[in-house]
Amino acid sequence: MSAVIKTGTPFVIESVLVAALEAVDAEPILVNQALLSEFSQRNRVTVGDILTNRQDYNGRQFFRKVEERWILIHDQDEYNGRLVSKLADKRYLPVSRFLIELGKHYDAAYLQHLDELAEQERIRLEEERKERIEAARQQAIAKAKAQGYSVKENRKGGQIQLVLTRTV
């Protein structure tokens, strides 16, 4: 039997969820077509699910995307709950405590995700600014040459100075 436990933190971004699962040593595995045959259990694992190293009566506990959220699929009674892990010193936490701990790490990973998005946006805006400057430079040079000027370009400390000369 499966159960769904509501968490205070909705898990909506896959990459952030995977980072949070790694932070709590849940050893996430994204199920693809090649791995599908390796995991036969009562709760059918499908392509796109994220397996954890947590196991119960029904097999591996995993996250499945339902609508816009990732939900932990597990045995409600947590009968025979254990870790199938390379980390021998880790202990099995009840699902409610596991989800609270995961929520804390998800929030931290989400903040990092937002920082990365802000940095990408800053880089994109800087590239657009450089493209506008280059277009304005090319336009000024083309206009000057069309009016019969010869153009000499000097760069000083990140600024461009165009020196126009015309012989009569």
N, C-alpha and C positions, 0 to 999 in steps of 0.2 A: 504494500500500500504506500502511496506517495502522499506527501503533504507539502503545502506551501505556507511558509512563514513570512509574514510581512515584515519588512525591515524599515528602519527610519531613513535609510539611504537607498534610493532607487538605483539599481545598477543598470545604467542605460548605455554606457560606452564600453564596447568590448575591450579595446586596448587598455583602458583604465582598470577594468575588472581584472584582466590578466595580470597587470602590474600589481594590483592589490593582492591577488591570489599568490603571486610569487613572494610578496612581502610577508605573508603569513605562512610561508612554506607549504602551500597546498599543492605545489607541483602541477600547475595547470597544463592540460594537453588539449589542443584544439583538434577535434575529430574531423578528419577528412575521409575521402572515399577509401584510401589505402588502409587507414586504421580501423575502419568500420567493422571489418570481419574479426578483429582481435577482441572486441568487447561485446560479447553476447551475455545479456543479463535480463532479469525480469523487466526492468524499465528499459525499453528499447532506446538505445543510443542512436542518434541520427547525425548526419553530417552537419557541422556547425555547432554542435554541443561542445562545452568546455568541461572536460573531466577533471576531477580533483584526486588527491591521494587518499581521500576519505572513503571508507567502505562500510556498508551496513548489510542487512539481510538481503536486500534487493540487488546488491552489487555496488559498483562505484557511484558515489554521489557526484552529480554533475549539474552544471548550469545550462539552461535552455532558454533561448530567446522566445518569449511569448509576447506578442504585440511589440511594444517598444522597450520592454524590460527583460533583464536576465533574472531567471528564477532558479533557486536551488531545488533540484529534484532529489528526494531522499525518502527513506522509510520513516514514517511518523513516529514509531516507537523506538527508533534507533537501536533495534535489536541487533546484537553482534557488531556494534560500532567499533571500528578500528581504523588505523592508518596503514595503508599499503605504501610504504615510503622508504626512501634511502636514508632518511633522517631518523636514526634509531632513538634519539633522545627526545623526540617530540611525542606528546601524548594526545589522544583523541579528546577533543573538546565537544561538549554537547552542541547541537546545531545552533541553539539560540546564542550561546556565548561565542561560537565560531562566527556567526553573522555579525554580532556586535563588533568583534575584533576586525573582521573583514571590512565593515563599514568605516571604521576609523582609518584603516589603510586606504580604502577607496577614496575617502575625502582628501587625504594627503596626495594620492596619485592624481586626483582630479585637479587639485591646485597646480600641480606640476604640469599637467596637460594644458591648463589654461595659460600658464607661463610660456609653454612651447608655442601655443597658438599665437600669443601676443608677439613673441619673437619672430615667428614666421610672417606675421602681418607687418611688423616693423621692417623686416628685410624686403618684403614686397613693395612697401611704400618707398623705401630708399632706392630700389631698382627703378621704380616709376619716375622718381625725381631725377635720377641720373639720365634716364631716357629722354625726359623733357628738356633737360639741359643740353644734351647732345643734339636733339632736334632743333633747339633754338640756335645753337652754335652753327649747325649746318645751314640753317636758313639764313643767318646773318652773313655767313661766308658767301653763299650763293647770291644773295642780293648785292653784296659789295662787288663781287666779280662781274655781275650783270651791269653794274654802273661804271665799270672800268677801273676799279681799284685792284691793287695787288694786296694780298692779305698775308700778314705775318702774325703768327700766333705765339703768345708767351703764356706759360703757366707758372703762377706764383702761389704757393701755399694753398692749393686746391681751387684757386680762382683762375679763370681764363681771361686773358687780355688780348684783344684783336687790334692790331695796328694796321690801319688802312693807309696806303699811299697811292698817289696817282701822278703819273708824269704827264705834263702838258705838252 
